[in-house]
Amino acid sequence: MSQLSRGLSLVLAFIYTPIAKGVIALGNLITPDKGFKWGLFTNENELRELMDHAHERGLVESDSHEMIHNVFDLGDTLVRELMVPRTDMVWIESDKTLRQALSLALRSGYSRIPVVGTGIDNIIGIAYVKDLARRALDHHEAETTERVEQHTRPAVFVPENKEAAELLKEMQRDQIHLAIVVDEYGGTAGIITIEDIIEEIVGEIADEYDDGVETFIWISDKKARAKATIHVEDLADELKIEIDRDEFDDVDTIGGYMAEKLGRVPIAGSTIDLQGWTVTSERPVGRRRRISSVIIERVEVELPADE
């Protein structure tokens, strides 16, 4: 049987080799420049080159052309380049109640939230909103009597220097949507979702609620709305207040200042005081649910009643 198979292979090779060479020759004939020895492409660089030629001739649209290159670039991209850094993470303490966790989920817009023990470097699991909601629906008293740590799923940890393409395959294979990224010392560097990696290929995914907030606009004489990215000095000029530059030495935007004062990333409803004004974070937008705007209101000072 082995000799028969070998003989059959030789016959097929004899018949189809001229056809294959003809196809290669035809491909090289219509391909600009020097063409390719073994066919249209044999490695990544040749495929990139072919896609560039096809794009220049109008055979491949710009979006598709960019996406193909992004797929190749993903192989050289590390997880730390795509992750949400720890400063932007939304997390919850393990001793919080189910009601508190559900409230945080609704305000932040996340369906999966890391649960921490003694600190952010001690992540004990992931809380899934659907698990908490199902428990609260089936047992109403659980909302206030049970803790988040009782309903967590195991967390998946990945090193920050792991290749994003490799992680994407693992997340697809194991049906993982969120992983905790750790640094070389084992501390929490950030989190990464499967959407973070896909977005690197297809581009930023727009949010239907991102309706374009103006940098600063007065709603009334005592109330205004501003982008979370407005520079604190520009905001001070609008509000006609003096700020201590040393206090804002490490931040530039009002969103950054809120995070520094709160000690964590602001979510919808978070409030700080700013020299006679309250600054309240408003709508989370985009897939990463970052705060887009803030509401600024003058604090009303109650005067003592005359005796």
Contacts in CASP RR format, 6 or more apart in sequence:
PFRMAT RR
TARGET T0000
AUTHOR 0000-0000-0000
METHOD contacts of the structure
MODEL  1
MSQLSRGLSLVLAFIYTPIAKGVIALGNLITPDKGFKWGLFTNENELREL
MDHAHERGLVESDSHEMIHNVFDLGDTLVRELMVPRTDMVWIESDKTLRQ
ALSLALRSGYSRIPVVGTGIDNIIGIAYVKDLARRALDHHEAETTERVEQ
HTRPAVFVPENKEAAELLKEMQRDQIHLAIVVDEYGGTAGIITIEDIIEE
IVGEIADEYDDGVETFIWISDKKARAKATIHVEDLADELKIEIDRDEFDD
VDTIGGYMAEKLGRVPIAGSTIDLQGWTVTSERPVGRRRRISSVIIERVE
VELPADE
24 36 0 8 1.000
24 38 0 8 1.000
24 39 0 8 1.000
24 40 0 8 1.000
27 35 0 8 1.000
27 39 0 8 1.000
27 40 0 8 1.000
28 35 0 8 1.000
28 36 0 8 1.000
28 39 0 8 1.000
31 40 0 8 1.000
31 50 0 8 1.000
31 53 0 8 1.000
32 53 0 8 1.000
36 42 0 8 1.000
36 46 0 8 1.000
40 46 0 8 1.000
40 50 0 8 1.000
41 47 0 8 1.000
41 49 0 8 1.000
41 50 0 8 1.000
44 72 0 8 1.000
47 72 0 8 1.000
48 68 0 8 1.000
48 69 0 8 1.000
48 72 0 8 1.000
51 60 0 8 1.000
51 65 0 8 1.000
51 68 0 8 1.000
51 69 0 8 1.000
52 65 0 8 1.000
54 60 0 8 1.000
54 65 0 8 1.000
55 61 0 8 1.000
55 62 0 8 1.000
55 65 0 8 1.000
60 68 0 8 1.000
67 201 0 8 1.000
67 202 0 8 1.000
70 200 0 8 1.000
70 201 0 8 1.000
70 202 0 8 1.000
70 203 0 8 1.000
71 201 0 8 1.000
73 200 0 8 1.000
74 164 0 8 1.000
74 165 0 8 1.000
74 168 0 8 1.000
74 197 0 8 1.000
74 200 0 8 1.000
74 201 0 8 1.000
75 163 0 8 1.000
75 164 0 8 1.000
75 165 0 8 1.000
75 166 0 8 1.000
76 163 0 8 1.000
77 163 0 8 1.000
77 164 0 8 1.000
77 165 0 8 1.000
77 200 0 8 1.000
78 160 0 8 1.000
78 161 0 8 1.000
78 162 0 8 1.000
78 163 0 8 1.000
78 164 0 8 1.000
79 158 0 8 1.000
79 159 0 8 1.000
79 160 0 8 1.000
79 161 0 8 1.000
79 162 0 8 1.000
79 163 0 8 1.000
79 164 0 8 1.000
79 167 0 8 1.000
79 181 0 8 1.000
79 192 0 8 1.000
80 160 0 8 1.000
80 161 0 8 1.000
80 181 0 8 1.000
80 189 0 8 1.000
81 164 0 8 1.000
82 164 0 8 1.000
82 192 0 8 1.000
82 196 0 8 1.000
82 197 0 8 1.000
82 200 0 8 1.000
83 160 0 8 1.000
83 181 0 8 1.000
83 189 0 8 1.000
83 190 0 8 1.000
83 191 0 8 1.000
83 192 0 8 1.000
83 196 0 8 1.000
84 190 0 8 1.000
84 191 0 8 1.000
84 192 0 8 1.000
84 193 0 8 1.000
84 196 0 8 1.000
84 288 0 8 1.000
85 189 0 8 1.000
85 190 0 8 1.000
86 120 0 8 1.000
86 188 0 8 1.000
86 189 0 8 1.000
86 190 0 8 1.000
87 259 0 8 1.000
87 265 0 8 1.000
88 265 0 8 1.000
88 288 0 8 1.000
88 290 0 8 1.000
89 114 0 8 1.000
89 120 0 8 1.000
89 188 0 8 1.000
89 190 0 8 1.000
89 191 0 8 1.000
89 265 0 8 1.000
90 104 0 8 1.000
90 108 0 8 1.000
90 110 0 8 1.000
90 113 0 8 1.000
90 264 0 8 1.000
90 265 0 8 1.000
90 267 0 8 1.000
90 289 0 8 1.000
91 113 0 8 1.000
91 114 0 8 1.000
91 115 0 8 1.000
91 116 0 8 1.000
91 120 0 8 1.000
91 123 0 8 1.000
91 264 0 8 1.000
92 100 0 8 1.000
92 101 0 8 1.000
92 104 0 8 1.000
92 113 0 8 1.000
92 114 0 8 1.000
92 115 0 8 1.000
92 116 0 8 1.000
92 127 0 8 1.000
92 148 0 8 1.000
93 115 0 8 1.000
93 116 0 8 1.000
93 117 0 8 1.000
93 148 0 8 1.000
94 115 0 8 1.000
94 116 0 8 1.000
94 117 0 8 1.000
94 124 0 8 1.000
94 147 0 8 1.000
94 148 0 8 1.000
94 149 0 8 1.000
94 152 0 8 1.000
95 147 0 8 1.000
95 148 0 8 1.000
95 149 0 8 1.000
96 104 0 8 1.000
96 147 0 8 1.000
96 148 0 8 1.000
97 143 0 8 1.000
97 144 0 8 1.000
97 145 0 8 1.000
97 146 0 8 1.000
97 147 0 8 1.000
97 148 0 8 1.000
98 132 0 8 1.000
98 135 0 8 1.000
98 136 0 8 1.000
98 142 0 8 1.000
98 143 0 8 1.000
98 144 0 8 1.000
98 146 0 8 1.000
98 147 0 8 1.000
98 148 0 8 1.000
98 151 0 8 1.000
99 136 0 8 1.000
99 143 0 8 1.000
99 144 0 8 1.000
100 148 0 8 1.000
101 113 0 8 1.000
101 127 0 8 1.000
101 132 0 8 1.000
101 148 0 8 1.000
102 129 0 8 1.000
102 132 0 8 1.000
102 133 0 8 1.000
102 136 0 8 1.000
102 143 0 8 1.000
104 113 0 8 1.000
104 267 0 8 1.000
105 111 0 8 1.000
105 113 0 8 1.000
105 129 0 8 1.000
105 132 0 8 1.000
107 267 0 8 1.000
107 268 0 8 1.000
107 269 0 8 1.000
107 284 0 8 1.000
108 267 0 8 1.000
108 268 0 8 1.000
108 284 0 8 1.000
108 289 0 8 1.000
109 284 0 8 1.000
109 289 0 8 1.000
110 129 0 8 1.000
110 289 0 8 1.000
111 128 0 8 1.000
111 129 0 8 1.000
111 130 0 8 1.000
112 126 0 8 1.000
112 127 0 8 1.000
112 128 0 8 1.000
112 129 0 8 1.000
112 177 0 8 1.000
112 178 0 8 1.000
113 126 0 8 1.000
113 127 0 8 1.000
113 129 0 8 1.000
114 123 0 8 1.000
114 125 0 8 1.000
114 126 0 8 1.000
114 127 0 8 1.000
114 155 0 8 1.000
114 180 0 8 1.000
114 191 0 8 1.000
115 123 0 8 1.000
115 124 0 8 1.000
115 125 0 8 1.000
115 126 0 8 1.000
115 127 0 8 1.000
115 148 0 8 1.000
115 149 0 8 1.000
115 152 0 8 1.000
116 122 0 8 1.000
116 123 0 8 1.000
116 124 0 8 1.000
117 123 0 8 1.000
117 124 0 8 1.000
117 149 0 8 1.000
120 188 0 8 1.000
121 186 0 8 1.000
121 187 0 8 1.000
121 188 0 8 1.000
123 155 0 8 1.000
123 180 0 8 1.000
123 188 0 8 1.000
124 149 0 8 1.000
124 152 0 8 1.000
124 155 0 8 1.000
125 152 0 8 1.000
125 153 0 8 1.000
125 154 0 8 1.000
125 155 0 8 1.000
126 152 0 8 1.000
126 153 0 8 1.000
126 154 0 8 1.000
126 155 0 8 1.000
126 178 0 8 1.000
127 148 0 8 1.000
127 151 0 8 1.000
127 152 0 8 1.000
127 153 0 8 1.000
128 153 0 8 1.000
131 151 0 8 1.000
131 153 0 8 1.000
132 148 0 8 1.000
132 151 0 8 1.000
135 142 0 8 1.000
135 146 0 8 1.000
135 151 0 8 1.000
136 142 0 8 1.000
136 143 0 8 1.000
155 179 0 8 1.000
155 180 0 8 1.000
156 174 0 8 1.000
156 176 0 8 1.000
156 178 0 8 1.000
156 179 0 8 1.000
156 180 0 8 1.000
157 179 0 8 1.000
157 180 0 8 1.000
157 181 0 8 1.000
157 182 0 8 1.000
158 167 0 8 1.000
158 179 0 8 1.000
158 180 0 8 1.000
158 181 0 8 1.000
158 182 0 8 1.000
158 192 0 8 1.000
159 181 0 8 1.000
159 182 0 8 1.000
159 184 0 8 1.000
160 181 0 8 1.000
160 182 0 8 1.000
160 183 0 8 1.000
160 184 0 8 1.000
160 189 0 8 1.000
161 184 0 8 1.000
164 197 0 8 1.000
164 200 0 8 1.000
167 179 0 8 1.000
167 192 0 8 1.000
167 197 0 8 1.000
168 194 0 8 1.000
168 197 0 8 1.000
168 198 0 8 1.000
170 176 0 8 1.000
171 177 0 8 1.000
171 179 0 8 1.000
171 194 0 8 1.000
171 197 0 8 1.000
172 194 0 8 1.000
176 194 0 8 1.000
177 193 0 8 1.000
177 194 0 8 1.000
178 191 0 8 1.000
178 192 0 8 1.000
178 193 0 8 1.000
178 194 0 8 1.000
179 191 0 8 1.000
179 192 0 8 1.000
179 193 0 8 1.000
180 188 0 8 1.000
180 190 0 8 1.000
180 191 0 8 1.000
181 188 0 8 1.000
181 189 0 8 1.000
181 190 0 8 1.000
181 191 0 8 1.000
181 192 0 8 1.000
182 188 0 8 1.000
182 189 0 8 1.000
183 189 0 8 1.000
195 205 0 8 1.000
195 287 0 8 1.000
199 205 0 8 1.000
199 287 0 8 1.000
205 286 0 8 1.000
205 287 0 8 1.000
206 286 0 8 1.000
207 285 0 8 1.000
207 286 0 8 1.000
207 287 0 8 1.000
209 283 0 8 1.000
209 285 0 8 1.000
209 286 0 8 1.000
210 285 0 8 1.000
210 286 0 8 1.000
210 292 0 8 1.000
212 292 0 8 1.000
213 225 0 8 1.000
213 226 0 8 1.000
213 227 0 8 1.000
213 292 0 8 1.000
213 293 0 8 1.000
214 225 0 8 1.000
214 227 0 8 1.000
215 226 0 8 1.000
215 227 0 8 1.000
215 230 0 8 1.000
215 234 0 8 1.000
216 224 0 8 1.000
216 225 0 8 1.000
216 226 0 8 1.000
216 227 0 8 1.000
216 230 0 8 1.000
216 234 0 8 1.000
216 235 0 8 1.000
216 238 0 8 1.000
217 224 0 8 1.000
217 225 0 8 1.000
217 226 0 8 1.000
218 224 0 8 1.000
219 225 0 8 1.000
222 297 0 8 1.000
222 298 0 8 1.000
223 295 0 8 1.000
223 296 0 8 1.000
223 297 0 8 1.000
223 298 0 8 1.000
224 238 0 8 1.000
224 239 0 8 1.000
224 295 0 8 1.000
224 296 0 8 1.000
224 297 0 8 1.000
225 282 0 8 1.000
225 293 0 8 1.000
225 294 0 8 1.000
225 295 0 8 1.000
225 296 0 8 1.000
226 235 0 8 1.000
226 238 0 8 1.000
226 254 0 8 1.000
226 293 0 8 1.000
226 294 0 8 1.000
226 296 0 8 1.000
227 292 0 8 1.000
227 293 0 8 1.000
227 294 0 8 1.000
228 253 0 8 1.000
228 254 0 8 1.000
228 255 0 8 1.000
228 256 0 8 1.000
228 258 0 8 1.000
228 266 0 8 1.000
228 281 0 8 1.000
228 290 0 8 1.000
228 291 0 8 1.000
228 292 0 8 1.000
228 293 0 8 1.000
228 294 0 8 1.000
229 253 0 8 1.000
229 254 0 8 1.000
229 255 0 8 1.000
230 253 0 8 1.000
230 254 0 8 1.000
231 252 0 8 1.000
231 253 0 8 1.000
232 243 0 8 1.000
232 248 0 8 1.000
232 251 0 8 1.000
232 252 0 8 1.000
232 253 0 8 1.000
232 254 0 8 1.000
232 257 0 8 1.000
233 243 0 8 1.000
235 254 0 8 1.000
235 296 0 8 1.000
236 242 0 8 1.000
236 243 0 8 1.000
239 274 0 8 1.000
239 275 0 8 1.000
239 277 0 8 1.000
239 296 0 8 1.000
241 274 0 8 1.000
241 275 0 8 1.000
241 276 0 8 1.000
241 277 0 8 1.000
242 275 0 8 1.000
243 275 0 8 1.000
248 257 0 8 1.000
250 260 0 8 1.000
251 257 0 8 1.000
251 259 0 8 1.000
251 260 0 8 1.000
254 279 0 8 1.000
254 294 0 8 1.000
255 266 0 8 1.000
255 281 0 8 1.000
255 291 0 8 1.000
255 294 0 8 1.000
257 272 0 8 1.000
258 266 0 8 1.000
258 270 0 8 1.000
258 272 0 8 1.000
258 279 0 8 1.000
258 281 0 8 1.000
258 291 0 8 1.000
258 294 0 8 1.000
259 265 0 8 1.000
259 266 0 8 1.000
261 272 0 8 1.000
262 270 0 8 1.000
262 272 0 8 1.000
265 290 0 8 1.000
266 281 0 8 1.000
266 291 0 8 1.000
267 281 0 8 1.000
267 284 0 8 1.000
267 289 0 8 1.000
267 291 0 8 1.000
268 281 0 8 1.000
268 282 0 8 1.000
268 283 0 8 1.000
268 284 0 8 1.000
268 291 0 8 1.000
269 280 0 8 1.000
269 281 0 8 1.000
269 282 0 8 1.000
270 280 0 8 1.000
270 281 0 8 1.000
270 291 0 8 1.000
271 278 0 8 1.000
271 279 0 8 1.000
271 280 0 8 1.000
271 281 0 8 1.000
272 278 0 8 1.000
272 279 0 8 1.000
273 279 0 8 1.000
273 299 0 8 1.000
274 296 0 8 1.000
276 298 0 8 1.000
276 299 0 8 1.000
277 296 0 8 1.000
277 297 0 8 1.000
277 298 0 8 1.000
277 299 0 8 1.000
278 296 0 8 1.000
278 297 0 8 1.000
278 299 0 8 1.000
279 294 0 8 1.000
279 295 0 8 1.000
279 296 0 8 1.000
280 294 0 8 1.000
280 295 0 8 1.000
280 296 0 8 1.000
280 297 0 8 1.000
281 291 0 8 1.000
281 293 0 8 1.000
281 294 0 8 1.000
282 291 0 8 1.000
282 292 0 8 1.000
282 293 0 8 1.000
282 294 0 8 1.000
282 295 0 8 1.000
283 291 0 8 1.000
283 292 0 8 1.000
283 293 0 8 1.000
284 290 0 8 1.000
284 291 0 8 1.000
284 292 0 8 1.000
285 291 0 8 1.000
285 292 0 8 1.000
END
